[in-house]
Amino acid sequence: MGVLVFIIFGLPIYMHALSVTYVYGFVKLIPALQSFKEIVVVIGLYLVLLQVKTKPRFHLIDILILIFAGYTFLYAILPIGSYNFFSRLLAFKNVSFFVLIYFIGRFCNANEINITQLFSYICIVAVVAALVLSVEVITNQYLHLKTGFPEFMEFYYNASPTGTQGLSWTFESSLGKRFGSIFTDPLEFSSAIVLTLCVLLALATNKNFKIRFSSFNIITFASTLFCIVFAISRASFAGFFLLMYCYGWISHNKIMIKIFHYFFIGAFAVLIFFFAKGDLYDLIINTISFKEDSTVGHLLQWIEGINAIINHPLGMGLGESGRISMGSNQNTGGENQLIIIGVQTGIISIIIYCAIYIQLIRTGLKHLRFAKGKRRKVILTVILLKIGLIIPLFTSYIDSFNYLTYITYFLSGLMINMIMQDEKTTTSKLFIQQSIST
């Protein structure tokens, strides 16, 4: 439980903590702080595995995740690509570290996890982020400039400011400034808000699949809406409403479905094609026609990455795309989770990753109707998360967002943990009934 509390409250402010440490001259502490989150996860997994007393039964998703980890590890130990062994290990960590987090959830004692409390903490983080964002918006000032974020990024990651505001272009759009609040950047911020909405919907849904409109739920939802607007991430914005629409179908909420069918879509079309003027209209039209600068950047990165995968179907080697290559300005492809994986380790790893993703949704939908209490909260959250992140998956390296990745895969592992427990209990009951009848 302590590991989860650290993840929820520590990871959102992770980069700000590093940049403040750098600004105040505690440079020697930074390597320790950078590795602290991984150390916490490794210790957490070790403690969880110590509690396993019986031989575990593996689910199909467990096997797929282990295959993915094993396959990508081969690329770390084999001399494939232009990077040395240490760099390949770092790239392997970036690609497959989620496996450790998944198995913490998979083998922890699910009965000791207070899901309502953890979900409430996630909502509180979103509310705090909204409060910080409101100060940024009112003052028209970035928190990142106050904490020394650009200086830290330039010194440690060789990432010089590329935008007009003293930060990277990620903090800007044709509509104006994009804010990141307490998170690393607007992309991580917006993805964290998608996570919060999933958690909120699961938390607010009662046993009859009706939403409870408590003051806390209303404040949290207002915070998520405020944050997603000023983060100005089109992919996360689309995912935000897509998961709400899918929630309407999953919960058989006809009112929510009608709102989307008859009001939201219609009002949006009227706004865009009849009344929208200036920057908003230009942003939407240029995005659709691939004329907007950011969209063009995505497209060029996708084309480069796809060409690399076609030419190297088994991959170019770990580090050739993603964080490692970005640091050396030799990146191939990008702006897409699947392309970044494929450039490094080939088509096979993309297939395995997609199989994991699809199986998590299918397994969740299969067991949702029979789940109750905190089991249903976890399953519903994982389903909505995977649906809400489909679009961001194609426009960013979502597994590089630590806060999102750690919580997503812990809940995914916890979901399979609970499902396997239920199947074991059902099997035991059937065995007892058969023994009594005979």
Secondary structure, DSSP 8 states (H G I E B T S, - for coil): -HHHHHHHHHSTTHHHHHHHHHHTT-GGGHHHHHHHHHHHHHHHHHHHHHT--S-----HHHHHHHHHHHHHHHHHHS--SSS-HHHHHHHHHHHHTHHHHHHHHHHS-GGG--HHHHHHHHHHHHHHHHHHHHHHHHHT--HHHHTTHHHHHHHHH-----SSSSS-GGGEETTEE---TTSSSHHHHHHHHHHHHHHHHHHHB-TTS-B---HHHHHHHHHHHHHHHHHT-HHHHHHHHHHHHHHHHHTT-HHHHHIIIIIIHHHHHHIIIII--HHHHHHHHHHHTT-SHHHHHHHHHHHHHHHHHHH-TT-S-TTSSSHHHHHTT---S-SSHHHHHHHHHHHHHHHHHHHHHHHHHHHHHHHHTT--HHHHHHHHHHHHHHHHTHHHHTTS-GGG-HHHHHHHHHHHHHHHHHHHHHHHHHHHHHHHHHHHH-
